Amino acid sequence: MTSLFARKLACVFAFTLAAFIALPSTANTHGEKEIILVSEAWEDATEKDGSGLYFEIMRRVFEPLGYSIKTITTTYSRSIYLVQTKRMDAFLGSYIDEQEQVLYPYWHFDAEQVSAVYKASVIPAWKGEETLENRTVGWVKGYDYNDYIDTKFTIHEVKSRRQGLSMVYSDRLDVLLDAREELVEEFELGYLNRDEFEMANIMDLKLYPGFADTEKGQELRRIYDERFEELLNKGEIKRLYDEYEWEYFPFAVSSTP
């Protein structure tokens, strides 16, 4: 990954009713012991086939208690919508309290290193967050990094990382913000010369599951916090991170997130 990443209030309601007609009719009536997780697809974290570190963490949390996990991947903003409208049980990769009508737990499962990508010809010297002041700053639609940055700048949301990087390259954006690992993976696709860009870390943001605001969601949140702390203290979360060769383990060996 990723990160993962994902932000994202305003775009959630842009989806039309027609976009959801194709959803299974059982979406609102799935069993109490089935958990439907929805997420943006992030490499090695939430893959379309249901594999990945984040999905595996959730399985380790819930499956020993008799729950079955079903995974769905879609856009980040749509995943939020599906949980806010109680069609799905939880989405993954949210910053704490970034969305309304969602239940947040105590424990994060990862932390996202957010980086800024820019051209040295546009920004000769990076001086931290203050460098963004009065510039045009972009990110993938729905990520809402402005909620975590005090500096004032012009926001330009983009549809994809590819679009955002292309706009930085063509000087239509001064800076693109995104999860560092996502940016690295995007550069590896090779459609732009990495040497044309600079990258600087700007902040770390903890990532959480967001549960549906239902009685079931309240119970799942309670179970998640209890089980995650248990797995963390037993070293099972660290073993999963090692198994997936995750670079960053955002936990101390204690019960403090």
C-alpha positions in Angstrom: 0.0 0.0 0.0 -1.2 1.9 1.0 -2.7 3.7 2.4 -4.0 4.0 3.1 -4.7 5.7 2.8 -8.7 7.6 2.5 -11.4 12.3 3.6 -13.8 12.9 2.0 -17.1 14.5 3.2 -18.5 16.5 0.3 -18.3 14.0 -2.5 -20.2 11.2 -0.6 -23.6 12.5 -1.6 -22.8 12.9 -5.3 -23.9 9.4 -6.1 -27.3 9.0 -7.7 -29.8 6.4 -6.8 -29.2 4.6 -10.1 -25.6 3.9 -9.1 -26.8 1.6 -6.3 -29.7 -0.3 -8.0 -27.2 -3.0 -9.0 -26.3 -3.7 -5.3 -27.5 -7.1 -4.0 -31.0 -6.9 -2.5 -29.6 -8.7 0.6 -27.3 -5.8 1.4 -29.7 -4.5 4.1 -30.7 -7.9 5.4 -27.5 -9.9 5.7 -27.2 -12.0 8.9 -26.0 -10.7 12.2 -23.0 -13.1 12.0 -22.0 -11.8 8.6 -19.9 -8.7 8.4 -19.7 -6.8 5.1 -16.5 -4.7 4.8 -16.2 -2.2 2.0 -13.0 -0.3 1.0 -11.1 1.3 -1.7 -8.8 -1.2 -3.3 -5.2 -0.7 -1.9 -2.3 -2.9 -2.9 -1.4 -5.5 -0.3 -4.0 -4.0 2.1 -7.5 -4.3 0.6 -7.2 -6.3 -2.6 -10.2 -6.9 -4.9 -9.9 -10.7 -4.2 -10.4 -10.1 -0.4 -6.7 -10.5 0.4 -4.5 -7.9 2.1 -3.3 -6.8 5.5 -6.3 -4.8 6.5 -8.8 -7.4 5.5 -6.7 -10.1 7.3 -6.6 -8.0 10.5 -10.4 -7.8 10.5 -10.7 -11.5 9.9 -8.3 -12.2 12.9 -10.5 -9.9 15.0 -13.9 -11.3 14.2 -13.7 -14.8 12.7 -12.7 -16.6 15.9 -16.0 -15.3 17.4 -18.0 -17.0 14.7 -18.4 -14.1 12.3 -17.9 -14.4 8.6 -16.3 -11.6 6.6 -17.4 -10.5 3.1 -15.3 -7.9 1.4 -16.2 -5.4 -1.4 -14.0 -2.9 -3.1 -15.2 0.4 -4.6 -14.2 4.0 -4.5 -13.5 5.5 -1.1 -16.3 8.0 -1.2 -18.8 5.3 -2.2 -17.6 3.0 0.6 -18.4 5.8 3.1 -21.9 6.3 1.5 -22.7 2.6 1.8 -21.9 2.6 5.5 -23.6 5.9 6.3 -26.7 4.5 4.6 -26.4 1.3 6.6 -26.0 -0.9 3.5 -22.6 -2.2 4.7 -21.2 -2.8 8.2 -17.9 -1.0 8.0 -15.5 0.7 5.7 -11.7 0.8 6.1 -9.0 3.5 6.1 -10.8 6.5 7.7 -9.2 9.2 9.8 -10.7 9.6 13.2 -14.0 11.4 13.3 -13.7 12.5 9.6 -17.2 11.3 8.7 -20.6 11.9 10.3 -23.1 9.1 10.8 -20.2 6.7 11.4 -19.0 5.0 14.6 -15.3 5.1 15.3 -13.4 2.8 17.6 -10.6 3.5 20.0 -7.9 1.6 18.1 -6.4 2.4 14.8 -5.1 -0.4 12.6 -2.5 1.5 10.7 -1.2 5.1 10.1 -0.8 6.8 6.8 2.3 8.8 6.0 0.9 11.7 3.9 3.4 13.3 1.5 3.5 16.3 -0.8 4.6 15.9 -4.4 5.8 19.0 -6.3 8.3 20.2 -8.9 11.5 21.9 -7.7 11.0 24.5 -10.4 7.7 25.5 -8.7 8.8 25.1 -5.1 12.6 25.5 -4.8 12.8 24.8 -1.1 10.3 22.8 1.0 9.7 24.4 4.4 7.0 22.1 5.8 3.3 22.8 5.9 3.8 26.6 5.5 5.0 25.9 2.0 1.4 25.3 1.0 0.3 28.8 1.8 -1.5 30.5 -1.0 -0.7 27.7 -3.4 -3.0 25.4 -5.4 -3.0 22.0 -3.6 -4.8 18.9 -4.9 -5.7 15.5 -3.6 -8.0 12.6 -4.7 -11.6 13.6 -4.3 -12.9 12.9 -0.8 -9.7 12.8 1.1 -10.2 16.3 2.8 -6.6 16.8 4.0 -7.6 20.4 4.7 -9.3 19.2 7.9 -5.8 18.4 9.3 -3.8 21.4 7.9 -4.0 24.9 9.3 -2.4 26.7 6.4 -4.7 28.4 3.9 -4.5 27.4 0.2 -6.6 26.8 -2.8 -8.1 23.3 -3.0 -8.4 21.4 -6.2 -9.8 17.8 -5.9 -8.8 15.3 -8.6 -10.4 12.1 -9.8 -7.3 10.0 -9.5 -3.6 10.0 -8.6 -2.7 9.8 -12.2 -4.7 13.0 -13.0 -3.2 14.7 -10.0 0.4 13.9 -10.9 -0.2 14.9 -14.5 -1.5 18.2 -13.3 1.6 18.8 -11.1 3.7 17.9 -14.1 1.9 20.4 -16.4 2.0 23.1 -13.7 -1.7 23.1 -13.2 -1.3 22.1 -9.6 1.5 23.3 -7.3 1.3 20.3 -5.0 -0.5 16.9 -4.8 -1.0 15.4 -1.3 -1.5 11.6 -0.9 -0.3 8.6 1.1 3.4 8.2 0.5 3.2 4.5 -0.4 0.4 5.2 -2.9 2.5 7.9 -4.6 5.5 5.6 -4.8 3.4 2.8 -6.4 1.9 5.3 -8.8 5.4 6.5 -9.9 6.3 2.8 -10.5 3.7 2.6 -13.2 6.2 4.6 -15.3 4.0 7.1 -17.2 5.9 10.0 -15.6 9.6 10.5 -14.9 10.1 10.3 -11.1 13.1 12.5 -11.4 10.9 15.4 -12.4 9.3 15.5 -9.0 10.2 16.1 -5.3 8.5 14.4 -2.4 8.3 15.5 1.2 6.4 14.0 4.2 3.9 16.4 5.7 2.1 14.4 8.4 1.0 11.0 9.8 -2.7 10.2 10.1 -4.0 7.1 12.0 -6.4 4.9 10.0 -9.5 3.4 11.5 -12.5 1.3 10.5 -15.7 3.2 10.4 -18.7 1.2 11.6 -22.4 1.7 10.6 -24.4 3.6 13.2 -26.6 0.7 14.1 -27.0 -1.6 17.1 -24.9 -4.2 15.2 -22.3 -1.5 14.4 -22.1 -0.6 18.1 -21.5 -4.2 19.0 -18.9 -4.7 16.2 -17.0 -1.6 17.4 -17.0 -2.9 21.0 -15.7 -6.3 19.8 -13.1 -4.7 17.5 -11.6 -2.7 20.3 -11.4 -5.6 22.7 -10.1 -8.1 20.2 -7.6 -5.7 18.5 -6.0 -4.8 21.8 -5.8 -8.5 22.7 -4.1 -9.4 19.4 -1.8 -6.4 19.6 -0.6 -7.4 23.1 -0.1 -11.0 22.1 2.1 -9.9 19.2 -0.3 -11.2 16.5 -0.7 -7.8 14.8 3.1 -7.4 14.6 3.4 -10.8 13.1 0.8 -9.9 10.4 2.7 -6.7 9.7 5.9 -8.7 9.3 4.2 -11.3 7.1 3.0 -8.6 4.7 6.5 -6.9 4.9 4.8 -3.6 6.1 7.4 -0.9 6.4 5.8 1.1 9.2 4.4 -0.4 12.5 2.5 2.5 14.2 2.1 1.0 17.6 4.1 0.9 20.8 4.2 -2.3 22.9 1.5 -1.0 25.2 -2.2 -0.4 25.3 -1.9 3.2 24.3 -2.9 3.8 20.6 
